[in-house]
């Protein structure tokens, strides 16, 4: 009888050890956000074309990753910085529409972030510049009673690939990130 109980305890201990070793590795790309911000679906942009009031307004990056403007039509925005998009728009406007266009772009409203797992109100929330995992958790109503505060995963798209990384509570998040708070075992 004791051998059976001991065997069951060993099996349980090894299964727990196996679960613990399947954590997502900590990624350097989640520690430092040195890349310029890349636009994507849901970003709301304030585009100003100097002395062209009919072109200067707010535009939203659509599901396909484009911004549609009068005269020039659709312009690819997904994965581009505001400077790159500004240059593309200026070049398109030069082609017979505006003599020497001066275009500036600022992100008026960032796309949302998502938070799931062991928080009180999981879901989609408006991104605020300078957010960390800890502020995202606070916005989602705090940790649930079962939350493992040391096991936080961020899923982020970087240069067209989806990456996952284990991070701490002080890690900055970006618009479009998915934050997952894992459950503690005990």
TORRO-277019 format. One record per residue (C-alpha): residue number from 0; x, y, z. Coordinates in steps of 0.001 Angstrom, whole numbers, plus 500000, padded with zeros to 6 digits. Layout:
<atoms>
{atom NUM,{X,Y,Z}}
...
</atoms>
This chain:
<atoms>
{atom 0,{500000,500000,500000}}
{atom 1,{502821,502402,500904}}
{atom 2,{504558,501629,497607}}
{atom 3,{501403,502540,495674}}
{atom 4,{501045,505869,497511}}
{atom 5,{504758,506602,497071}}
{atom 6,{504506,505755,493365}}
{atom 7,{501509,508054,492937}}
{atom 8,{503306,510878,494738}}
{atom 9,{506364,510458,492492}}
{atom 10,{504194,510495,489353}}
{atom 11,{502460,513645,490598}}
{atom 12,{505793,515344,491412}}
{atom 13,{507239,514519,487991}}
{atom 14,{504118,515769,486220}}
{atom 15,{504379,519078,488122}}
{atom 16,{508043,519376,487211}}
{atom 17,{507138,518766,483564}}
{atom 18,{504551,521558,483650}}
{atom 19,{507016,523973,485213}}
{atom 20,{509621,523329,482514}}
{atom 21,{507212,524240,479696}}
{atom 22,{507368,527961,480403}}
{atom 23,{507871,530435,477614}}
{atom 24,{511471,531698,477551}}
{atom 25,{512177,535277,478544}}
{atom 26,{512856,537237,475380}}
{atom 27,{515189,540235,475062}}
{atom 28,{512773,541803,472553}}
{atom 29,{510243,542256,475358}}
{atom 30,{512670,543977,477728}}
{atom 31,{513675,546915,475565}}
{atom 32,{511362,548599,473102}}
{atom 33,{513828,550438,470920}}
{atom 34,{512036,549905,467628}}
{atom 35,{509985,552827,466347}}
{atom 36,{506251,552295,466639}}
{atom 37,{504782,550391,463699}}
{atom 38,{501237,551141,462591}}
{atom 39,{498562,548470,462324}}
{atom 40,{494804,547923,462112}}
{atom 41,{492840,550070,464540}}
{atom 42,{495333,552912,464895}}
{atom 43,{493674,556294,464423}}
{atom 44,{495973,558809,462731}}
{atom 45,{495862,562590,462522}}
{atom 46,{497277,563356,459073}}
{atom 47,{498079,566990,458331}}
{atom 48,{498915,568171,454835}}
{atom 49,{500143,571753,455228}}
{atom 50,{497785,574283,453569}}
{atom 51,{495461,571482,452388}}
{atom 52,{492531,571557,454825}}
{atom 53,{490462,569145,452709}}
{atom 54,{493148,566451,453149}}
{atom 55,{494011,567171,456797}}
{atom 56,{491820,565040,459055}}
{atom 57,{491705,561845,461090}}
{atom 58,{492094,558497,459319}}
{atom 59,{491881,554961,460707}}
{atom 60,{494094,552096,459564}}
{atom 61,{491577,549584,458182}}
{atom 62,{491438,545777,458560}}
{atom 63,{493643,545306,455516}}
{atom 64,{496280,547690,456926}}
{atom 65,{495572,550665,454638}}
{atom 66,{494642,554313,455022}}
{atom 67,{492312,555711,452356}}
{atom 68,{492722,559389,451471}}
{atom 69,{491041,561645,448921}}
{atom 70,{492886,562046,445604}}
{atom 71,{495469,559284,446197}}
{atom 72,{493278,556406,447394}}
{atom 73,{494685,553654,449602}}
{atom 74,{498170,553795,451097}}
{atom 75,{499759,550858,452928}}
{atom 76,{500212,551645,456632}}
{atom 77,{500623,548267,458370}}
{atom 78,{504162,547715,459619}}
{atom 79,{505218,551241,458680}}
{atom 80,{506315,554056,460966}}
{atom 81,{504560,557423,460879}}
{atom 82,{507612,558876,459091}}
{atom 83,{507531,556189,456400}}
{atom 84,{503794,556664,455854}}
{atom 85,{504219,560441,455760}}
{atom 86,{506874,560093,453061}}
{atom 87,{504676,557709,451007}}
{atom 88,{501701,560077,451188}}
{atom 89,{503844,563075,450220}}
{atom 90,{505295,561199,447229}}
{atom 91,{501829,560146,446052}}
{atom 92,{500500,563713,446430}}
{atom 93,{503433,565054,444346}}
{atom 94,{502225,563019,441380}}
{atom 95,{499981,565753,439995}}
{atom 96,{497933,566746,443048}}
{atom 97,{499998,569006,445325}}
{atom 98,{503159,570818,444212}}
{atom 99,{505323,570444,447339}}
{atom 100,{503317,568592,450013}}
{atom 101,{504390,568846,453630}}
{atom 102,{502811,565882,455455}}
{atom 103,{502940,565161,459168}}
{atom 104,{501336,562244,460995}}
{atom 105,{500714,561544,464649}}
{atom 106,{498928,558622,466255}}
{atom 107,{495791,560080,467781}}
{atom 108,{494450,556823,469253}}
{atom 109,{496486,553626,469528}}
{atom 110,{494954,550236,468783}}
{atom 111,{493796,548363,471901}}
{atom 112,{495667,545782,473954}}
{atom 113,{494211,542519,475258}}
{atom 114,{494567,540886,478658}}
{atom 115,{493499,537328,479511}}
{atom 116,{493948,534728,482187}}
{atom 117,{493910,535324,485899}}
{atom 118,{492585,538891,486058}}
{atom 119,{489178,539986,487295}}
{atom 120,{487967,541511,483988}}
{atom 121,{489744,539983,481006}}
{atom 122,{489185,541615,477623}}
{atom 123,{490150,544379,475225}}
{atom 124,{491148,547791,476584}}
{atom 125,{492261,551142,475245}}
{atom 126,{496033,551520,475206}}
{atom 127,{497559,554419,477127}}
{atom 128,{501076,555565,476245}}
{atom 129,{503715,554291,478690}}
{atom 130,{501752,551284,479974}}
{atom 131,{503371,548376,481801}}
{atom 132,{502015,544919,482549}}
{atom 133,{501177,546119,486056}}
{atom 134,{499042,549037,484796}}
{atom 135,{497330,546702,482312}}
{atom 136,{496420,544364,485180}}
{atom 137,{495075,547322,487169}}
{atom 138,{492908,548395,484223}}
{atom 139,{491574,544815,484034}}
{atom 140,{490417,544953,487665}}
{atom 141,{493504,543443,489306}}
{atom 142,{494721,539890,489740}}
{atom 143,{492320,537051,490479}}
{atom 144,{492902,534964,493612}}
{atom 145,{494633,532257,491536}}
{atom 146,{497029,534535,489630}}
{atom 147,{500709,533674,489352}}
{atom 148,{502237,537165,489357}}
{atom 149,{505607,535789,488241}}
{atom 150,{504234,533963,485181}}
{atom 151,{503155,536638,482718}}
{atom 152,{503303,536043,478960}}
{atom 153,{503187,538762,476296}}
{atom 154,{502265,537847,472740}}
{atom 155,{503430,540465,470265}}
{atom 156,{503814,540772,466523}}
{atom 157,{507329,541940,465625}}
{atom 158,{508427,542346,462013}}
{atom 159,{505598,540156,460753}}
{atom 160,{506162,537268,463164}}
{atom 161,{504245,536489,466327}}
{atom 162,{506483,536148,469371}}
{atom 163,{505790,535073,472934}}
{atom 164,{507903,536037,475919}}
{atom 165,{507777,535649,479667}}
{atom 166,{508051,539061,481320}}
{atom 167,{507786,540718,484722}}
{atom 168,{505211,543227,485931}}
{atom 169,{507373,546270,485067}}
{atom 170,{507701,545348,481387}}
{atom 171,{506289,547972,479017}}
{atom 172,{503527,546797,476719}}
{atom 173,{502674,548046,473246}}
{atom 174,{499391,548586,471421}}
{atom 175,{498123,545295,470037}}
{atom 176,{499897,543179,472681}}
{atom 177,{498120,540285,474332}}
{atom 178,{498985,539892,478013}}
{atom 179,{498254,536512,479612}}
{atom 180,{498408,536057,483391}}
{atom 181,{498917,532368,484184}}
{atom 182,{497343,530455,487045}}
{atom 183,{499409,529385,490051}}
{atom 184,{499307,525725,491005}}
{atom 185,{498891,526190,494764}}
</atoms>
